[in-house]
Amino acid sequence: MSFLRKMMVVAAMIVCQLTFAQNTPLRRDLTNAPRFNGTTAAAKAAELNDGEWVSMGMGRWRDDFVTRVFNVECLEMEVEVRKNDAYPGVYRVMAPYKDYPFTSHQEIDPESYVEVHAEDPDHVYFCKYNTGLDIDGQGALLINSIAGYIVEHESFEKAVAEGACGVLMDGVLLFAQNTLLVRTEYSEDDQWMYANMNFGGYKTGFRLVLPDAPDLELAIDVQGANEAKDVLNVRFEVGKDCEKVRVAMMPGKASNDDLQKILNGSVAYQDITKTQDVAFDYPADGVYTFYAIPYLNGVNRRVTYLTKELNYQNLGWRKLGFATYTEAFLADMEGQLIQGIEPVTYSVEIEESTETPGYFRLIDPYGDNYPYSTKNDYDNTRHYYMEIDASDPECVMIKEMSDGCGYNFGVGKMVMWSRADRELNTRGKSKEEVKEMGYFGKCENGVITFPDEMLLISFPDFYPFPYYANVSGKFRLVLPEGAGVGRIEATQTEGEEIFDLNGRRVQRSAMTPGMYILRQNGKTTKVLY
């Protein structure tokens, strides 16, 4: 299997854009436009020497190439776009990195350009372009599209068949996730890295907005629930050219079926005409998708959607505050497969099950508080939980994070768990057998630790077998005060004494929810009521 073929297979697995059908998209009439079928860059360049390239004005180029190499935000720059009446559907984006905020070690030629081929708006590509942007002195970055790579080395028809092309709709060019490429000018042609990986929310991912595109910009921001936790307020920002925007909230992840139900009115929706907050019924916690469908000239256009896991009601869990987490999956793994990551200690929000004392979950342990995390490499569309069963302090285990940890290190999904959980729940061992093997962690004095090499990490998108983590025993989780304590009911028990945290004796009839000190049979423990 060739390098490019491998890239296409992996890209096909990872692409997460929806293929929403649209009615009569706003496009130029390119019915009789010529199409390029040349197999080399030189042949195509020769075909474009006729006519005059005229400026259309300033469009916008949002980068998701530099982000792949340097973990910076997806920055958007104004760019000049030119067209030539001799070649309808072909655009030249002039030196898109000329005004990029980071300084280049090389001069960027203002007359250089990315040549975008949109003769067929449903199958758009561009070929290799030297940005001239050399941020670290190791050579300028080259960018490409997988479709352009195929066109250069094989044919346009092959690029279409592979599903690698972008789409130009309503004056905006988009590519599916992981179908763009980046490398340095000194690396080989088989060393391209995926780009356009940041599909985590508003203002992320590559796009090109042409100068004459209508303003159909939409943004969705979940504001929060009301005091009763049964109504959710969501803000929709609406572009000036939207005649109206149909908005809706649907349970689950985004789907074409739900979109069609919203369009045909078979589910609840609201039509708005300006930026405003919209109230939705909020029946329960879970994953929801918010849709915003703009209309122009009476026709629905490209949908904007936001999928997010919400837990405002938080049933079944109580908030404990923050635990202190010392990371030992990425920074303390077998063979140090991921370079440049050092052990770090930081705070992570933690909750405890109301049904099983000592069963905890860390909320987004690799999210905003993780020192290596940036806005571009973490999936903020939902929460990722690390569930830790310490209900038996002598037999602690971490449940398998089968959906990954939400952090994008360029190696696909990263699954983390403990060897004890694997032996119990995958290999069918008994608790006594796993304890005899020495695989469990321990919770002592509010601190959870694991023996060396008793944690696991896997990269299932690329390799089927897990690696040992916590190789040198760096994992440590310090629980906040009150975690895992006992609970007492309303019925008084003979011989017990109850005190508040100031040492004052209290009667059960006067107790309010909170933490107390229980003295009974010569033992003193903290309890929750």
ZAMARGU-4260 file (C-alpha; in steps of 0.2 Angstrom, whole numbers, plus 5000, padded with zeros to 4 digits):
<rodrens>
0) 5000/5000/5000 | 5007/5017/4995 | 5010/5031/5007 | 4996/5041/4999 | 4984/5026/5000
5) 4988/5024/5018 | 4985/5042/5021 | 4968/5041/5012 | 4963/5026/5022 | 4966/5034/5039
10) 4958/5050/5033 | 4942/5041/5028 | 4941/5034/5046 | 4944/5050/5054 | 4933/5062/5044
15) 4919/5069/5054 | 4910/5082/5044 | 4892/5079/5039 | 4887/5077/5021 | 4871/5088/5023
20) 4861/5090/5007 | 4858/5108/5002 | 4845/5115/4990 | 4852/5125/4976 | 4869/5131/4984
25) 4875/5149/4979 | 4888/5145/4966 | 4894/5153/4950 | 4888/5146/4934 | 4902/5135/4928
30) 4892/5123/4916 | 4904/5127/4902 | 4920/5130/4911 | 4936/5120/4906 | 4942/5107/4918
35) 4960/5103/4920 | 4966/5085/4917 | 4984/5087/4916 | 4995/5076/4926 | 5009/5087/4931
40) 5010/5104/4939 | 5020/5111/4924 | 5006/5107/4912 | 4993/5115/4922 | 5004/5131/4925
45) 5006/5132/4906 | 4987/5132/4903 | 4985/5147/4915 | 4996/5159/4906 | 4982/5167/4895
50) 4971/5182/4900 | 4973/5194/4915 | 4972/5190/4933 | 4961/5203/4941 | 4959/5206/4960
55) 4942/5202/4967 | 4946/5211/4983 | 4950/5204/5000 | 4944/5187/5006 | 4948/5178/5022
60) 4960/5163/5024 | 4959/5153/5041 | 4975/5143/5044 | 4975/5125/5050 | 4992/5121/5044
65) 5004/5130/5055 | 4993/5123/5069 | 4998/5106/5065 | 5016/5109/5067 | 5017/5123/5081
70) 5000/5120/5091 | 4995/5138/5089 | 4977/5144/5087 | 4968/5144/5070 | 4971/5162/5065
75) 4962/5170/5051 | 4970/5183/5039 | 4963/5194/5026 | 4970/5189/5009 | 4969/5196/4991
80) 4960/5184/4979 | 4962/5186/4960 | 4952/5178/4946 | 4954/5177/4927 | 4939/5177/4915
85) 4948/5164/4904 | 4948/5151/4918 | 4931/5152/4927 | 4932/5144/4944 | 4950/5145/4946
90) 4956/5158/4960 | 4973/5164/4965 | 4975/5167/4984 | 4990/5179/4985 | 5003/5176/4998
95) 4991/5170/5012 | 5005/5170/5025 | 5012/5187/5021 | 5003/5195/5036 | 5004/5180/5047
100) 5007/5186/5065 | 5022/5175/5068 | 5038/5182/5061 | 5046/5172/5047 | 5065/5168/5045
105) 5062/5170/5026 | 5055/5184/5015 | 5038/5179/5008 | 5035/5183/4990 | 5020/5194/4989
110) 5017/5188/4971 | 5017/5170/4976 | 4999/5162/4977 | 4989/5147/4981 | 4980/5141/4965
115) 4963/5135/4970 | 4954/5124/4957 | 4935/5125/4959 | 4929/5122/4941 | 4918/5109/4949
120) 4913/5117/4965 | 4909/5100/4972 | 4927/5094/4969 | 4939/5107/4974 | 4958/5105/4976
125) 4974/5115/4977 | 4992/5109/4974 | 5008/5111/4983 | 5013/5128/4988 | 5028/5135/4998
130) 5021/5147/5011 | 5038/5155/5013 | 5034/5155/5032 | 5049/5149/5042 | 5045/5151/5060
135) 5059/5142/5069 | 5073/5143/5056 | 5071/5125/5050 | 5064/5129/5033 | 5047/5136/5026
140) 5031/5126/5027 | 5024/5118/5012 | 5005/5115/5011 | 4995/5104/5000 | 4978/5095/4998
145) 4977/5077/4997 | 4966/5079/4982 | 4980/5091/4974 | 4993/5078/4978 | 4983/5065/4968
150) 4980/5077/4954 | 4998/5080/4952 | 5003/5062/4953 | 4988/5053/4945 | 4973/5062/4939
155) 4958/5073/4944 | 4946/5059/4942 | 4956/5049/4954 | 4955/5063/4967 | 4936/5063/4965
160) 4935/5044/4966 | 4945/5045/4982 | 4933/5057/4990 | 4948/5069/4994 | 4941/5085/4987
165) 4934/5100/4995 | 4918/5109/4992 | 4915/5128/4987 | 4897/5133/4993 | 4890/5150/4996
170) 4908/5157/4993 | 4916/5147/5006 | 4929/5133/5003 | 4930/5119/5016 | 4939/5103/5016
175) 4935/5088/5027 | 4945/5084/5042 | 4963/5077/5039 | 4962/5080/5020 | 4975/5094/5020
180) 4994/5092/5021 | 5009/5101/5028 | 5028/5098/5028 | 5044/5108/5029 | 5053/5112/5012
185) 5068/5101/5017 | 5058/5085/5021 | 5054/5072/5008 | 5038/5071/4997 | 5033/5056/5007
190) 5034/5065/5024 | 5018/5075/5023 | 5008/5077/5039 | 4989/5078/5041 | 4983/5096/5043
195) 4965/5103/5045 | 4963/5093/5061 | 4954/5105/5072 | 4936/5102/5071 | 4932/5107/5089
200) 4920/5122/5088 | 4918/5139/5081 | 4933/5147/5072 | 4942/5131/5070 | 4948/5122/5054
205) 4953/5128/5037 | 4942/5138/5026 | 4944/5151/5012 | 4930/5164/5011 | 4930/5173/4994
210) 4928/5192/4993 | 4910/5191/4986 | 4903/5178/4998 | 4887/5183/5007 | 4888/5185/5026
215) 4880/5169/5032 | 4891/5168/5047 | 4883/5159/5062 | 4890/5155/5079 | 4882/5145/5093
220) 4886/5147/5111 | 4878/5138/5125 | 4875/5150/5139 | 4869/5138/5153 | 4853/5132/5161
225) 4840/5142/5172 | 4839/5139/5191 | 4827/5125/5189 | 4839/5116/5177 | 4824/5113/5165
230) 4827/5127/5152 | 4843/5129/5142 | 4848/5146/5135 | 4858/5146/5119 | 4865/5162/5110
235) 4865/5162/5091 | 4875/5175/5082 | 4868/5179/5064 | 4876/5186/5049 | 4869/5201/5040
240) 4864/5192/5024 | 4854/5179/5033 | 4835/5181/5028 | 4831/5170/5043 | 4840/5156/5053
245) 4831/5140/5058 | 4837/5134/5075 | 4834/5118/5084 | 4841/5107/5098 | 4841/5088/5096
250) 4847/5074/5107 | 4863/5065/5101 | 4876/5068/5089 | 4873/5077/5072 | 4865/5068/5058
255) 4857/5071/5041 | 4841/5063/5047 | 4839/5076/5061 | 4843/5090/5049 | 4830/5084/5037
260) 4817/5083/5051 | 4821/5101/5056 | 4820/5107/5037 | 4803/5099/5035 | 4796/5104/5051
265) 4793/5087/5059 | 4802/5092/5075 | 4802/5107/5086 | 4811/5122/5079 | 4812/5141/5079
270) 4815/5154/5066 | 4825/5169/5070 | 4831/5184/5060 | 4844/5192/5071 | 4857/5188/5085
275) 4848/5183/5100 | 4847/5170/5115 | 4835/5156/5112 | 4827/5145/5126 | 4826/5126/5124
280) 4817/5113/5135 | 4831/5104/5144 | 4824/5087/5150 | 4840/5078/5155 | 4859/5078/5154
285) 4867/5071/5139 | 4874/5074/5122 | 4864/5087/5112 | 4867/5095/5095 | 4862/5113/5091
290) 4858/5117/5073 | 4857/5134/5064 | 4852/5134/5046 | 4853/5150/5037 | 4841/5155/5022
295) 4846/5166/5007 | 4834/5170/4993 | 4821/5158/5001 | 4833/5143/5001 | 4842/5134/5015
300) 4861/5136/5015 | 4875/5127/5023 | 4871/5121/5041 | 4881/5126/5056 | 4880/5114/5071
305) 4887/5112/5088 | 4888/5095/5097 | 4890/5096/5116 | 4888/5085/5131 | 4879/5094/5145
310) 4877/5090/5163 | 4869/5104/5172 | 4857/5093/5181 | 4872/5082/5186 | 4861/5067/5193
315) 4870/5053/5201 | 4886/5063/5205 | 4891/5076/5218 | 4904/5089/5215 | 4920/5087/5226
320) 4930/5102/5219 | 4947/5099/5212 | 4959/5084/5214 | 4978/5086/5211 | 4983/5075/5197
325) 5001/5070/5192 | 5000/5064/5174 | 5009/5047/5170 | 5001/5040/5154 | 5009/5052/5141
330) 5024/5057/5151 | 5028/5040/5159 | 5025/5027/5146 | 5034/5013/5138 | 5047/5018/5126
335) 5043/5036/5127 | 5033/5035/5111 | 5027/5053/5113 | 5042/5065/5114 | 5043/5082/5123
340) 5031/5078/5137 | 5037/5079/5155 | 5028/5074/5171 | 5016/5088/5177 | 5005/5090/5192
345) 4989/5101/5190 | 4971/5102/5196 | 4957/5093/5189 | 4939/5094/5193 | 4932/5078/5201
350) 4915/5071/5206 | 4910/5056/5216 | 4895/5044/5213 | 4881/5047/5225 | 4877/5028/5223
355) 4894/5021/5226 | 4905/5031/5238 | 4923/5030/5232 | 4919/5029/5214 | 4926/5045/5206
360) 4927/5053/5189 | 4939/5066/5183 | 4931/5079/5171 | 4942/5082/5156 | 4959/5078/5164
365) 4968/5082/5148 | 4957/5098/5144 | 4961/5116/5148 | 4970/5113/5164 | 4983/5101/5156
370) 4998/5112/5154 | 5002/5104/5136 | 4984/5107/5130 | 4979/5121/5118 | 4962/5126/5111
375) 4967/5117/5095 | 4971/5100/5101 | 4957/5096/5113 | 4939/5091/5109 | 4928/5104/5118
380) 4912/5097/5110 | 4909/5085/5125 | 4916/5080/5142 | 4929/5066/5143 | 4929/5056/5160
385) 4942/5046/5168 | 4932/5035/5180 | 4942/5028/5195 | 4934/5014/5206 | 4942/5017/5223
390) 4926/5010/5232 | 4938/4997/5239 | 4954/5007/5244 | 4965/4991/5243 | 4959/4987/5225
395) 4958/5003/5215 | 4957/5003/5196 | 4954/5015/5182 | 4940/5011/5169 | 4944/5010/5151
400) 4942/5027/5142 | 4935/5019/5127 | 4931/5035/5118 | 4949/5042/5121 | 4954/5056/5132
405) 4949/5070/5120 | 4967/5076/5118 | 4974/5077/5100 | 4992/5073/5099 | 4992/5069/5080
410) 4991/5050/5084 | 4972/5048/5084 | 4962/5042/5099 | 4972/5039/5115 | 4964/5026/5126
415) 4969/5025/5144 | 4965/5013/5158 | 4973/5001/5171 | 4979/4983/5169 | 4967/4978/5184
420) 4952/4984/5174 | 4958/4974/5159 | 4960/4958/5169 | 4943/4960/5177 | 4932/4966/5163
425) 4941/4960/5147 | 4950/4944/5152 | 4938/4938/5165 | 4949/4936/5180 | 4942/4937/5198
430) 4945/4951/5210 | 4955/4939/5221 | 4966/4934/5206 | 4970/4952/5201 | 4974/4956/5219
435) 4986/4941/5220 | 4994/4947/5203 | 4997/4964/5212 | 4989/4974/5198 | 4977/4985/5209
440) 4981/5003/5214 | 4978/5009/5232 | 4970/5024/5240 | 4979/5028/5257 | 4975/5044/5266
445) 4966/5052/5251 | 4980/5048/5239 | 4978/5036/5225 | 4994/5028/5217 | 4997/5013/5206
450) 5012/5001/5205 | 5025/5003/5191 | 5018/4998/5174 | 5001/4995/5180 | 4993/5008/5169
455) 4990/5006/5150 | 4988/5017/5135 | 4984/5012/5117 | 4983/5021/5100 | 4969/5010/5091
460) 4969/5021/5076 | 4987/5016/5072 | 4992/5001/5082 | 4981/4987/5090 | 4991/4983/5106
465) 4993/4994/5122 | 5009/5000/5130 | 5013/5001/5148 | 5011/5018/5157 | 5016/5024/5174
470) 5033/5015/5170 | 5042/5023/5184 | 5027/5025/5196 | 5024/5044/5194 | 5005/5043/5194
475) 4997/5051/5209 | 4979/5058/5212 | 4977/5068/5228 | 4958/5068/5232 | 4950/5084/5240
480) 4944/5083/5258 | 4928/5074/5260 | 4930/5062/5245 | 4925/5044/5249 | 4919/5047/5266
485) 4904/5038/5273 | 4886/5043/5274 | 4873/5043/5287 | 4854/5042/5286 | 4841/5051/5296
490) 4838/5037/5308 | 4847/5040/5325 | 4859/5025/5330 | 4861/5020/5348 | 4878/5026/5356
495) 4883/5038/5342 | 4888/5056/5344 | 4888/5068/5329 | 4898/5084/5328 | 4899/5098/5316
500) 4916/5103/5309 | 4918/5116/5323 | 4917/5102/5336 | 4899/5106/5341 | 4887/5092/5345
505) 4872/5091/5334 | 4856/5081/5334 | 4850/5073/5318 | 4834/5083/5318 | 4844/5099/5317
510) 4856/5092/5303 | 4857/5100/5286 | 4865/5093/5271 | 4884/5093/5273 | 4899/5085/5282
515) 4900/5080/5300 | 4910/5070/5312 | 4903/5054/5318 | 4909/5045/5334 | 4903/5028/5337
520) 4911/5012/5345 | 4927/5021/5349 | 4930/5026/5331 | 4929/5044/5323 | 4925/5046/5305
525) 4919/5060/5293 | 4902/5057/5286 | 4890/5066/5274 | 4872/5069/5277
</rodrens>
